Structure formats: C-alpha cells, structure tokens
C-alpha cells in the first residue's frame, strides 16, 4: 500500500507539534530584499501536503479482500519519501523532499508517480512503470524551468483522454508553471501566469491541478492575496468568451460572488458521474464552500457546511475533495477542532450529508494532516495506450495520528474500516 497526503499541521525539521500549538518553520530564506526568486518565505503551511493518496493503480499497490487499494505515500520529517516500508529517497538516490508531496496514477502509461520540491528548489518525480523498480527524474533540469519558490506547493495529475501527465508549481515571482509530457514524448514547460496575464499567487498559496474529462479541459487553481480563488484552464475546443483554443483565466470568487478563502486549504476535482467540476475552500468561520459548474453551465457557489449541517473545519488543516464514481458520489474530507476526520458528501441520488469517520471507525484523532482519493471513470477508461479496466469499489482517507503511525479509513458500499498502514506494512513511523 502507498500513501501520499496533504499536511494539515505545521512542522520543522526535527519535531512535530499539534496544529493547535506554535507554528513550525523549516529552513528557508525570508524575502527581505525584494529578490523575486525569494518572494515566497520558507514557511511550511498547513495547506501543504506530505501525505498523499493516489487513485488506485492497476500496475501496483495492494489488494485487500480482492479490492485494489489506493496507493499511499508519505514524507517523514527528514524529507525521505516512503512507499510503505520502502524508502524511495534512498533507493532511487532522489534528493530530500521539502514542502508538499503529491501522487497520482497515469493509466495511459501504466505509471505511478509522486512529485515534490527538493532542497535544491527543483521539481522532482519518483515514478514506477507497471510495477517495476522506482526511478527518479529532475523535471526542472529536464525542462529548463525556473526554480520553485521556497515552500511552494506542487500538484500533479493525468489527463487520460490526451495521454498526458502534468506537474505544476509556483516560482519565486508567484507564477504558476506547468510541466507536461505525453506518452512517448519529451517534457515541456509553460508559464501559465504569463500566458494568461493572470494575477500572481499569494505567498504560500495552495495549488491544485486536475483534468475534467467530461468538459474536455485541464485546470490549475490557486489563491491570490485577497483570498480570491483563481483558475487557469485549457479547453481545446475554444473558450466560453469566444476565444480560440489555449490557456485562459477566470476569477471564480468575483464571478460567483463567493466569500474570500482563508488559510491555505484548497481542493479541486472533476466529477464525471454528474459531469461537473468543483473547487472547495475554507472561510474564516471554518465553513467549507464549493464553487461548481456543469458542462455548458455557469459557475455557482454553495456553503457545504451549512447545507450538510456539518461542524466547522479547523482552518489550519487542509481539506481534500474527490469523486468516487463507483458509488456516484463526490466528497470533501476535513479535520474538525477535536481532530476528527469528517466527510461531507453528495451523490447523484441523494443530497448533502455529513459523516464523522473518526467516530464511525473508532479511529485515533489526526494530528491535522489528511488526504484522500476515490476513482473516477476517466482513470479506468480505455486510452490510445491501454484498455479499460474495472472501477475500484473503494475510497480511502489517510491521516497520521499522535503515535506517529499513518492510518487509512477505507470505505466500500458495505461500510468503512480502519487500517493501521504503518503496522500492517512494518513501515517506520512518519516522524
């Protein structure tokens, strides 16, 4: 089993503190002299992730009761990335990871990958082709892209219908850079901020990218200093404003009249069961809000906390949203003030509701970190490079507890169960 997740607490290089205590800072240089390459501080914020859950990988991962489980990867406090008990940093010779970690499966090339920013401020990739030995690449060096900002978030995703995979990060001037490769091709890089004349991201902005197969687009979302949610998107059939194919920009907060986001929590994904895409964020009162649009429709906004009758989220903890097309649901998972993992979900046949997954499974409280994934129809669809496969019937939420172990709550249509990933894999503690 693999784990990769987002961080919901602060941390330094040696100790772990609960998200309710003093913030932790890792080694970095504060921007004191206006150097654009040092615009971002080295502060690691709660919205950054060092645990990540990928969609199920047909090539690899583990089976429980004949169910293909979501791979889970994690980074320890020393910057080593683990796949269960396997130290990927040591085995591949990759540099230590700093900041966020993201993981995803690329069905078109039967490849599992994890991406992170290294201590050299380069975007690095760990990848495994069809269950073979893990390898590593320096994507910044390969593409000639600029170094990442200190403390930059990173995101990665596959666009199966185009047989491509993408990695996005922030440079020191607040620009969003996209690295992209197709099956059998070479890596390229694009400065999306410059290409769209979009405003720069705020200091330590979260960053999330994904493909929306139903709408035929890919997009990257981020925050600006006024708390607005911005989306950079590409639609090969032309833009809604009448423009031609290519990258475009929209201020979703301004367009929908939604309240400004607070903190560093942001999540976005496509839901093919309902042909929508959505972005979720947290406001100062701990409410989770969603911005959503259907194919051919207009963007709308909804207060999910109020609609579902849920409790407020801890604003220093990340949130994670994803689709689970096997059960035709979408959900947003978050951490409440008592360290419980809650899930707000909706299906194509029922309205929004809240579940306390911690109470439901008698799980230990999380220290703040959380990640999760289900599987979308697009992930298993036939591509030009491979056949279709069966949708995974489970979804997974991953988190660390106070004992240093990583746990998952695995849900099928029959119910939810708790798994101690650290104990079951004989893996080292997360810190």
Residue pairs with C-beta under 8 A, 6 or more apart in sequence:
1 61
1 62
1 69
1 71
1 72
1 84
1 408
1 419
1 421
1 424
1 425
2 54
2 57
2 60
2 61
2 70
2 71
2 72
2 73
2 83
2 84
2 103
2 112
3 51
3 52
3 53
3 71
3 72
3 73
3 74
3 82
3 84
3 371
3 398
3 406
3 408
3 421
4 49
4 51
4 52
4 53
4 54
4 71
4 72
4 73
4 74
4 101
4 102
4 103
4 114
4 371
5 49
5 50
5 51
5 52
5 53
5 72
5 74
5 101
5 320
5 369
5 370
5 371
5 372
5 398
5 399
6 47
6 48
6 49
6 50
6 51
6 52
6 100
6 318
6 320
6 369
6 370
6 371
7 44
7 46
7 47
7 48
7 49
7 50
7 51
7 100
7 318
7 368
7 369
8 19
8 46
8 47
8 314
8 316
8 317
8 318
8 335
8 366
8 367
8 368
8 369
8 370
9 16
9 17
9 18
9 19
9 24
9 46
9 316
9 317
9 367
9 368
9 369
10 17
10 19
10 22
10 23
10 24
10 25
10 44
10 45
10 46
10 316
11 17
11 24
11 26
11 44
11 77
11 431
12 24
12 25
12 26
12 77
13 26
13 27
13 77
13 78
14 77
15 24
15 77
16 24
16 77
16 367
16 404
16 431
17 24
18 367
18 368
18 402
19 46
19 314
19 316
19 317
19 367
19 368
20 316
23 43
24 44
25 42
25 43
25 44
26 42
26 43
26 44
26 98
26 151
27 42
28 41
28 42
28 43
28 150
28 151
29 38
29 41
29 42
29 150
30 38
30 41
30 42
31 38
31 39
31 40
31 41
35 172
36 172
36 173
37 146
37 147
37 171
37 172
37 173
38 150
38 172
39 149
39 172
39 173
39 174
39 203
40 149
40 150
40 151
40 152
40 170
40 172
40 174
40 203
40 204
41 150
41 151
41 203
41 204
42 150
42 151
43 151
43 204
44 99
44 151
45 151
45 204
45 263
45 264
46 263
46 264
46 265
46 316
46 317
46 318
46 368
47 153
47 204
47 206
47 263
47 264
47 265
47 266
47 318
48 99
48 100
48 151
48 153
48 204
48 206
48 264
48 318
49 100
49 101
49 102
49 153
49 318
49 369
49 371
50 74
50 75
50 97
50 100
50 101
50 369
51 72
51 73
51 74
51 75
51 101
51 369
51 370
51 371
51 398
51 399
51 400
51 406
51 430
52 72
52 73
52 74
52 101
52 102
52 103
52 114
52 371
53 70
53 71
53 72
53 103
53 371
53 372
53 373
53 396
53 397
53 398
53 408
54 70
54 71
54 72
54 73
54 103
54 104
54 105
54 112
54 373
55 70
55 104
55 105
55 373
55 374
55 375
55 376
55 379
55 392
56 68
56 69
56 70
56 71
56 105
56 375
56 379
56 392
57 68
57 71
57 105
57 112
58 68
58 105
58 107
58 110
58 380
58 389
59 105
59 110
59 111
59 112
59 128
59 129
59 130
59 131
60 71
60 112
60 128
60 130
60 131
61 68
61 69
61 70
61 71
61 112
62 69
63 69
64 410
64 419
67 392
67 393
67 394
67 410
67 412
68 392
68 394
69 394
69 396
69 408
69 410
70 373
70 374
70 375
70 392
70 394
70 395
70 396
70 408
71 83
71 103
71 105
71 112
72 371
72 396
72 398
72 406
72 408
72 421
73 81
73 82
73 83
73 88
73 101
73 103
73 114
74 81
74 82
74 101
74 400
74 406
74 430
75 81
75 82
75 97
75 101
75 116
76 82
76 428
76 429
76 430
76 431
77 430
77 431
78 96
79 89
79 96
79 97
79 98
79 119
80 87
80 88
80 89
80 90
80 96
80 97
81 87
81 88
81 89
81 94
81 97
81 101
81 114
81 116
81 126
82 88
82 427
82 428
83 134
84 421
84 425
84 426
84 427
85 425
85 426
85 427
85 428
86 134
88 94
88 114
88 126
88 134
88 136
89 95
89 96
89 97
91 133
91 134
92 126
92 134
92 135
92 136
93 136
94 118
94 124
94 126
94 136
95 118
95 119
95 120
95 122
95 124
96 118
96 119
97 116
97 117
97 118
97 124
98 116
98 117
98 118
98 119
98 151
99 116
99 117
99 148
99 151
99 152
99 153
99 154
100 116
100 117
100 152
100 153
100 154
100 155
101 114
101 115
101 116
101 154
102 114
102 115
102 116
102 154
102 155
102 156
103 112
103 113
103 114
103 115
103 156
104 112
104 113
104 156
104 157
104 158
104 165
105 111
105 112
105 113
105 158
105 379
106 112
106 113
106 158
106 160
106 165
107 158
107 160
107 379
107 380
107 381
107 383
107 386
107 389
108 158
108 160
108 163
108 164
108 165
108 183
108 383
108 384
108 385
108 386
109 129
109 163
109 165
109 183
109 385
110 129
110 130
110 386
111 127
111 128
111 129
111 130
111 165
112 127
112 128
113 125
113 126
113 127
113 128
113 156
113 165
114 125
114 126
114 127
114 156
115 123
115 124
115 125
115 126
115 139
115 154
115 155
115 156
115 167
116 123
116 124
116 126
116 154
117 123
117 124
117 148
117 152
117 154
117 169
118 124
118 138
120 147
121 140
121 147
121 148
121 149
121 150
121 152
122 138
122 139
122 140
122 141
122 147
122 148
123 138
123 139
123 140
123 145
123 148
123 154
123 167
123 169
123 179
124 136
124 137
124 138
124 139
124 140
125 136
125 137
125 139
125 156
125 167
126 134
126 135
126 136
127 134
127 135
127 136
127 137
128 134
128 135
129 135
139 145
139 167
139 179
139 187
140 146
140 147
140 148
142 187
143 179
143 187
143 188
143 189
144 189
145 171
145 177
145 179
145 189
146 171
146 172
146 177
147 171
147 172
148 154
148 169
148 170
148 171
148 172
149 169
149 170
149 171
149 172
149 174
150 172
151 204
152 169
152 170
152 171
152 207
153 169
153 170
153 204
153 205
153 206
153 207
154 167
154 168
154 169
154 207
155 167
155 168
155 169
155 207
155 208
155 209
155 220
156 165
156 166
156 167
156 168
156 209
157 165
157 166
157 209
157 210
157 211
157 218
158 164
158 165
158 166
158 211
158 379
159 165
159 166
159 211
159 213
159 218
160 211
160 213
160 378
160 379
160 381
160 383
161 211
161 213
161 216
161 378
161 381
161 383
162 182
162 211
163 182
163 183
163 383
163 384
163 385
164 180
164 181
164 182
164 183
165 180
165 181
166 178
166 179
166 180
166 209
166 218
167 178
167 179
167 180
168 176
168 177
168 178
168 179
168 192
168 207
168 209
168 220
169 176
169 177
169 207
170 176
170 177
170 201
170 205
170 207
170 222
171 177
171 191
173 200
174 193
174 200
174 201
174 202
174 203
174 205
175 191
175 192
175 193
175 194
175 200
175 201
176 191
176 192
176 193
176 198
176 201
176 207
176 220
176 222
176 232
177 189
177 190
177 191
177 192
178 189
178 190
178 192
178 209
178 220
179 187
179 188
179 189
180 187
180 188
180 189
180 190
181 187
181 188
183 384
183 385
190 247
192 198
192 220
192 232
192 247
193 199
193 200
193 201
193 232
195 246
195 247
196 232
196 247
196 248
196 249
197 249
198 230
198 232
198 249
199 224
199 230
200 224
201 207
201 222
201 223
201 224
201 230
202 223
202 224
202 225
203 225
204 264
205 222
205 223
205 224
205 264
205 266
206 222
206 223
206 264
206 265
206 266
206 318
207 220
207 221
207 222
207 266
208 220
208 221
208 222
208 266
208 267
208 268
208 279
209 218
209 219
209 220
209 221
209 268
210 218
210 219
210 268
210 269
210 270
210 277
211 217
211 218
211 270
211 378
212 218
212 219
212 270
212 277
213 270
213 272
213 376
213 377
213 378
213 381
214 270
214 272
214 275
214 276
214 277
214 295
215 235
215 270
215 275
215 277
215 295
216 235
216 236
216 237
217 233
217 234
217 235
217 236
217 277
218 233
218 234
219 231
219 232
219 233
219 234
219 268
219 277
220 231
220 232
220 233
221 229
221 230
221 231
221 232
221 252
221 266
221 268
221 279
222 229
222 230
222 232
222 266
223 229
223 230
223 261
223 264
223 266
223 281
224 230
226 260
227 253
227 260
227 261
227 262
228 251
228 252
228 253
228 254
228 260
228 261
229 251
229 252
229 253
229 258
229 261
229 266
229 279
229 281
229 291
230 249
230 250
230 251
230 252
230 253
231 249
231 250
231 252
231 268
231 279
232 247
232 248
232 249
233 247
233 248
233 249
233 250
234 245
234 246
234 247
234 248
235 245
235 248
236 245
237 245
238 244
238 245
239 245
239 246
239 248
241 248
250 299
252 258
252 279
252 291
252 299
253 259
253 260
253 261
253 291
255 299
256 291
256 299
256 300
256 301
257 301
258 289
258 291
258 301
259 283
259 289
260 283
261 281
261 282
261 283
261 289
262 282
262 283
262 284
262 315
263 282
263 315
263 316
264 318
265 281
265 282
265 313
265 315
265 317
265 318
265 319
265 334
266 279
266 280
266 281
266 319
267 279
267 280
267 281
267 318
267 319
267 320
267 321
267 322
267 332
268 277
268 278
268 279
268 280
268 321
269 277
269 278
269 321
269 322
269 323
269 330
269 376
270 276
270 277
270 323
270 376
270 378
271 277
271 278
271 323
271 325
271 330
271 376
272 323
272 325
272 376
272 377
272 378
273 323
273 325
273 328
273 329
273 330
273 348
273 377
274 294
274 328
274 330
274 348
275 294
275 295
276 292
276 293
276 294
276 295
276 330
277 292
277 293
278 290
278 291
278 292
278 293
278 321
278 330
279 290
279 291
279 292
280 288
280 289
280 290
280 291
280 304
280 319
280 321
280 332
281 288
281 289
281 291
281 319
282 288
282 289
282 313
282 315
282 319
282 334
283 289
284 315
285 312
286 305
286 312
286 313
286 314
286 315
287 303
287 304
287 305
287 306
287 312
287 313
288 303
288 304
288 305
288 310
288 313
288 319
288 332
288 334
288 344
289 301
289 302
289 303
289 304
289 305
290 301
290 302
290 304
290 321
290 332
291 299
291 300
291 301
292 299
292 300
292 301
292 302
293 299
293 300
304 310
304 332
304 344
304 352
305 311
305 312
305 313
305 344
307 351
307 352
308 344
308 352
308 353
308 354
309 353
309 354
310 342
310 344
310 354
311 336
311 337
311 342
311 354
312 336
312 337
313 319
313 334
313 335
313 336
313 342
314 334
314 335
314 336
314 337
314 368
316 368
317 334
317 335
317 368
317 369
317 370
318 369
318 370
318 371
319 332
319 333
319 334
319 370
320 332
320 333
320 334
320 370
320 371
320 372
320 397
321 330
321 331
321 332
321 333
322 330
322 331
322 372
322 373
322 374
322 395
323 329
323 330
323 374
323 376
324 330
324 331
324 374
324 375
324 395
325 374
325 375
325 376
325 377
325 391
326 374
326 375
326 391
326 392
326 393
326 394
326 395
326 413
327 347
327 395
327 413
328 347
328 348
328 349
329 345
329 346
329 347
329 348
329 374
330 345
330 346
331 343
331 344
331 345
331 346
331 372
331 374
331 395
332 343
332 344
332 345
333 341
333 342
333 343
333 357
333 370
333 372
333 397
334 341
334 342
334 343
334 344
334 370
335 341
335 342
335 366
335 368
335 370
335 399
336 342
338 365
339 358
339 365
339 366
339 367
339 368
340 356
340 357
340 358
340 359
340 365
340 366
341 356
341 357
341 358
341 363
341 366
341 370
341 397
341 399
341 409
342 354
342 355
342 356
342 357
342 358
343 354
343 355
343 357
343 397
344 352
344 353
344 354
345 352
345 353
345 355
346 352
346 353
357 363
357 397
357 409
357 411
357 416
358 364
358 365
358 366
360 416
361 409
361 416
361 417
361 418
362 418
363 401
363 407
363 409
363 418
364 401
364 402
364 403
364 407
365 401
365 402
366 399
366 400
366 401
367 399
367 400
367 401
367 402
369 399
369 400
370 397
370 398
370 399
371 397
371 398
371 399
372 395
372 396
372 397
372 398
373 395
373 396
374 392
374 394
374 395
374 396
375 391
375 392
375 395
377 391
380 388
380 389
380 390
380 391
380 392
381 388
382 388
393 412
393 413
394 410
394 411
394 412
395 410
395 411
396 408
396 409
396 410
396 411
397 408
397 409
397 411
398 406
398 407
398 408
398 421
399 406
399 407
399 408
400 406
400 407
400 430
400 431
401 407
403 429
404 422
404 429
404 430
404 431
405 420
405 421
405 422
405 423
405 429
405 430
406 421
406 422
406 427
406 430
407 418
407 419
407 420
407 421
407 422
408 418
408 419
408 421
409 416
409 417
409 418
409 419
410 416
410 417
410 419
411 417
421 427
422 428
422 429
422 430
